[in-house]
Amino acid sequence: MSRKSKPAVSIRREVRAVSAYHLNQPVHRMKLNQNESAYDLPPALKARILKKLAKLQWNRYPSPYADGLRERIAQREGWRADGVLVANGSNVLTQSLVMATAVGGKIAIPDPTFSLYELYGRLFKNQLVKIPLQKDFSLDLDRFLSVLKQKKPDLTFIPNPSAPTGNLFPKKELTQLVKATSNIIVVDEAYYPFSGETLVPLLKRQHNLVIMRTFSKAFSLGGARVGYILGQPAVIQEVQKVLPPFCLNALSAAVAETALSSAGYVDKIVKEVGQEREQVFQALSALPGIEVFPSMTNFILFRTREPERVFKALVKAGVLIRNVSDGKRLKNCLRVTIGKPRENRQFIKAMQQLS
Ligand SMILES: Cc1ncc(COP(=O)(O)O)c(C=O)c1O
């Protein structure tokens, strides 16, 4: 469709009202804008995966809900396989959760938070209840609890560690939130391997808790598009109904399954990212006019007086980061993904030259 042509009249109002996902990606040498892993899979593991892929029957439909991968995830997490649902990226599961629980209902989200929750909330006619985080991006627990009790949202999303802010919410506070409602609370643990803190042990007791994970970050599989949720089987069975069967293709399922069976490489990535993140944090903190926020992820959020100028100057230096400057809480904020050591040095050097 050309840009100027009008959409067909039957396109829903809610769909027309939102903008399509768009990422401004000017030419760059260093890609530090999407929180991907800077490291591709170890060559030996990639070679093993390729052998496996060659043996698959590409002409056949895969298992409708990728049972082999579900079982492997269940083993790793100490959870039951019928309490696992996998899909082609956790974004798809975000959409499925909204469809299963909250079409035309209420969705609660922290503010600021990961943008996709709001997008799917809007597309499915929900009322969005945004609960402001504190100035340091910690949870306003009392306010959150009162929203859960009074507004009774059908669905609540909380990323932990938080995105795009990077901080970790205390387990104790999240537990209080999960206990304060019987409706579903999704704790999106996309960056869990970097923080090492999870709410998985709470799944047994809290039937309204759903934990969401992705292979796109620490597992270095952004291109394979694999995500999953963990929850009570009764919840998983319902969400499964709105997820199209075969939505995870056989190739990606095999990639993720093999990667899980040799997940030692993830520990190395997590260790290196932790060390590099500390160095980037220190170097940014030493710069005048920059406020840096602590992170338990593979990215760092920072505030500068002139986000546009900084963003453009970095692009000129070949470094692409993300301008997340928006609204009150993220005003003048930029976000940088931790890259390889050489990339991080280049980023820091460019920042130092700017100040
Ligand atoms: C909090 C959060 N959840 C989910 C995702 C997306 O995960 P996936 O690649 O599995 O769709 C991201 C990606 O940036 C994220 O930051």
The ligand as an SDF file (V2000), in Angstrom:
LIG
                    3D

 16 16  0  0  0  0  0  0  0  0999 V2000
   10.6890   -6.2850   28.6700 C   0  0  0  0  0  0  0  0  0  0  0  0
   10.7260   -6.9350   27.3350 C   0  0  0  0  0  0  0  0  0  0  0  0
    9.8790   -7.9360   27.0940 N   0  0  0  0  0  0  0  0  0  0  0  0
    9.8600   -8.5680   25.9020 C   0  0  0  0  0  0  0  0  0  0  0  0
   10.7260   -8.1920   24.8840 C   0  0  0  0  0  0  0  0  0  0  0  0
   10.6410   -8.8490   23.5380 C   0  0  0  0  0  0  0  0  0  0  0  0
   10.9060  -10.1730   23.5740 O   0  0  0  0  0  0  0  0  0  0  0  0
   10.7830  -11.0880   22.2620 P   0  0  0  0  0  0  0  0  0  0  0  0
   11.9820  -10.7920   21.4320 O   0  0  0  0  0  0  0  0  0  0  0  0
   10.7750  -12.4760   22.8140 O   0  0  0  0  0  0  0  0  0  0  0  0
    9.5030  -10.7490   21.5750 O   0  0  0  0  0  0  0  0  0  0  0  0
   11.6330   -7.1600   25.0990 C   0  0  0  0  0  0  0  0  0  0  0  0
   12.5420   -6.7560   24.0070 C   0  0  0  0  0  0  0  0  0  0  0  0
   13.1460   -5.7410   23.9620 O   0  0  0  0  0  0  0  0  0  0  0  0
   11.6320   -6.5210   26.3490 C   0  0  0  0  0  0  0  0  0  0  0  0
   12.4650   -5.4950   26.5940 O   0  0  0  0  0  0  0  0  0  0  0  0
  1  2  1  0
  2  3  1  0
  2 15  2  0
  3  4  2  0
  4  5  1  0
  5  6  1  0
  5 12  2  0
  6  7  1  0
  7  8  1  0
  8  9  2  0
  8 10  1  0
  8 11  1  0
 12 13  1  0
 12 15  1  0
 13 14  2  0
 15 16  1  0
M  END
$$$$
